[in-house]
């Protein structure tokens, strides 16, 4: 690990599942870490589990008593509805480097407000699937083959799982808050940006927590003239999946963590041999994502908040979801 990374400090806001996953990575990176939770109960639970000090009382209280230096890199891992609020507080406190869990914000106007305030700040949205071992392996093949010509996305969500959850806050924005992981990964690998899309939405009012629709399909073009299609039926069996076509291969991600190939002239599908060790040791993609963040995204791999806010219009067209609160 470079001395440049070791000298930096991480301020982790949150005490839930994702905070635990980030702690596993940061602890092994031997970077100075400070964790701030909201409730005393969750903070003490996290502290006992991970063996590190966890402050409680919320980030606003923390910022009232301490100054954020330029070498502080903040990771925001709170619930979806609080992501924008916490990010805004950090920007106003002078934080220069922020990585916020997806979807970053759930309201377009809130996102635009933060962007206006953050002229001297780098804000990234944590789409960790850009950092999967399978993604890196796919990029090599795509580059060798001369690029992606077309692709297909499936973002079926498991309704029976979400039905059982007590807290359904933001479930009406499920495509933005969850399914966008798949769409973002596919677009990232394609190398293009969505230029136009013709969506079809049905199954409205069938799912109580997502009345805007439950069956989705469509076709579109990227700015590189690549054709893409997508589908999802939340009332039927399915999964997340991506298929990308080059002149020589079909690249298949089912699950997204693994890459399979089909060669031109063959129906055989086989798994690509690559090093999955980091994705097996940590939450997949997270280790490389944190490294990229601490290195100020030198490879332009992270999703910026500006990019995310622009994409929210596309996610709204695909899903029928409303991102203006």
N, C-alpha and C positions, 0 to 999 in steps of 0.2 A: 504494500500500500504506500502511495506517495506521501511524502511529508506534507505536501500541499493539502491533502485531504485530512490528514491527522491533526493539522493545526486549526481546523474549523470546528465550530460548535453547532450542535443540533438542538433545537427547541421543539419538542414533540408535544402537540396539543391533542389531548384525547386519552381515554383510559379504557377503551373497548377492545374488540377483537383486532382491528387493524393496528392499534397502538402496540399490542403484543407482538405482532408480526414485524413491525418496524424495529422494535427493541432487539429482537433476535439478530437482525442484520447489523444495526448500529453497534451493538455490543461487540460483535466480531470484528468490526472495522476499527475498534479502539478509538472512536471519536468521542469527544466530550459530549455528554447527553444530559439534558434537563427535561423532565416530563411534567406537564401540568394537566391535571384532570379537573372535572367540574365538581362532582359530589365526593364527599369524604369517604363514603362507602366504597365506591368504585376505585378511588385512588388507593385506599388501603389494601383492597383486594389485589390490585395490580402490583403494588409494592411487595406484598407477601409472595406473590407468584414469581416475580422476576428478580427480587432481591435488590431493587434499586429504589432510591428516594423518589416519591411522586408527590408533588405539591397538589393541593386541591383548593377550590374556591373559584375556579374559572380563569380564563386568560385575561379578562378585563382587570381583575383584581391584581394579577401578576404584573401587568404592564403599568399599573399605577405606581408601583414601587421600584421598578427596575428599568434601566435603559437597555435598548437592544443595540448591540455593536454591529459593525459592518460584516464581521466574520460569523454572525449567527445565521444559520439556515433553518428556517421554520418548516415543520411538516404538520399539516392540519389534518387530523384524523378523527373528526367529530361526526355527528349525524348529518344527513344531507341538508336539512333545513338550516343548520347552523354554520355550514361551510362558508357561505358568503359573508356572514356577519363576522366570523372570526378572522377571515382573510382581510376584511376591511380594517378591523382593529389593528392588525399587524402592520398593514400599509401605513396607517395613520401614526403608528408608533415608530416608524422609520425603518422597518425591516426591509432589507434589500433582496432577500432570496426566500421564496415561498413555494413549497410543493403542497398542493391541496388535493385531497382525495377526490375521485370522480363522484359526481359530475362537475365539481368546482363551484357552480352556482345552479340554482333551480329557477332563477328568474333572469330574463334577458336584461332588464333595466338595471338590476343589481350588478350584473356582470359589467355592463357598460360604465356604471358609476365607479366600480373598482378600477377599471382600466383607465379612466380619467384621472384617478388619484395616484396611479402607480407608474408615472412616467419614469421614475428613477428606480424601479423595482422589477425584478424578474419573477413572474408568477407562472407556474406550470401545473397542469392537471395530471394526476397520477394514473395514466393508462398503462398499467404494468405489462400488458400483453405485447406492447411494442418491444419488450425486453426479454421475451421468452427465448430459450435456446432454439426452439422450433422456428421462431421468427428470424433469427440470425442465419440459421441454416437455409431457410427459404430465400433470403436475400441473395445469398451467394449463387443459388441456382437461377434465380430470376435475372440477375446481372449477366450471368454467363449466356443465358438464352435470349437476351436482348429486350427484356421487359415483359410486362403482363399485357395481354390483349383483351381479356375479358375475365369476369369473375362472378361468383354467386355467394350470397350470404344467407344463412339461416340463423334466426335469433329467437327460436321458440323458448318461452319461459315455462317453468313447471308450475302451473296454476295450483295443483294439489298441495304443493309445498307452501306457497305463499298464502293460501287460504287458511292454513293452520297457525299462521303467525298472529300474535295479538296486536302488535304495533304495526299498523299499515300506513303510517304517515309517509307521504310522497309516493305511495304505490300507484297513484294516478299519473305519475311521471316515470313509470317503470322502464320505458325505452331509453329515456335520457339517463336515469339513475343506474341502470343495469345493462340493458341490451346494447347500449352504445359501445360497450367494451368490444363487442364483435364487429360492429360497423367500423369503429375506429381502427381496429387491427387490420381489417381488410383494405381500408382506404390507405393506410400507412404502407402496406406491402405493395399496393398497386402503383404507388408513386404519384397518384393523381388526386385531384380534389373533385367532389361532386359538382358538376356544372348544371345538370338538370335531372329531374326525377319525376316520373309519372306514377303516383301512388294509388293503390286500391286498398280500402279499409272496410271490413265488415265485422259482424259479431259485436255490434255496439250494444251496450247495456246488458250483456250476458254475464260479464264478470263485474261484480259489485264494486271492486276497488279499481277497476280500469274501464270505465263506461265509454271511453272514446273509441274502443275497438278491441278485438281479441284475435282477429285474423288479418294478416297484413301481407301484401304482395306489391311488387312494382318493378319497374325497369328504368334505367337511367344511363346517362353518359357522364364521364369525367371530363376534366379540362384537357385530358390527353386523348380524347375520343375513344376511350375504352368503354365498352358496353358492360353494364353490371345488372344483375337481377337480385332480388331478395324475396324471402318469404318467411312467415312465422304463423303457426296456428297454436294458440295457447289453450285451445279446447281439445287438443289431440296430442298423441305422443310425439316427441321430437327432442331436439337438443340444439346447442350452439354448434355452428359449423361454417367453414369457409372453404371454397374451392377456387383456385386461381389457375388460369390457363396461359401458358407461354407457347412459343412455337414448337417446343420439344417436350414439354411436360404438363401434366395436371398436378398441381400441388394441393393436397387434401389435409385439412386440419379438423379432425374429429377423433379425439378431443383437440382443442386448440393447443394444448401443451405438447402435442406430438405431430410430427410432419410425416406424411406418407406421399409417395409419388406414383404416378402412372406415366410410363414412357410412351412416346409416339409409336404407334404400330403395335401396341401391346395392351391387353386388358388386365395384366397382372398389376396389383397394387402392393407396394412394399414400404416398410418403414425406413426412413433415412437414419443412418447411423451418425449420431452427433453426441456431444457431451452434455448430458442433462443434469450433471451433478449439482450445480448451484440451484436449479429449479426443484431438485429433490430435497435439498437441505433446508431451503427457505421457501416461503410462499413464492411460487413461480414468477420470475421476472423482477422481484422486488430488490434483490441484491444489486443487479446491474442498474436498476432505475435509481437507487439511492446514490450509487457511484456517479452516474451521469449528472444528477442534481448537484452533488458536491463539487463536481468539475465544471459547473456552470454550463452544462449542456453543450460541450464543445463540438459534439457530432450532430447537433440540431435534431435530436431524436425525441425529445420530450414534446408533449402537446402543450402549447402555450395557452393561457387563458384567452387571449385574443382569438386564437384559432377555434377554441371551444365555443366562445360566444357566437362566432360566425356560423359554426356548425349547428347551433341550436335551431336555426330556421329549418334546416334539412331534417333534423330529428322530429321536429313538429309536423312537418309534411308527411313523413313516413308513418307516424304514430297517431296523429290527431290530438296529441297532447298540447296543453296550453302552458307556456312558460312566461306568462305575464301575470304577476300576482298583485 
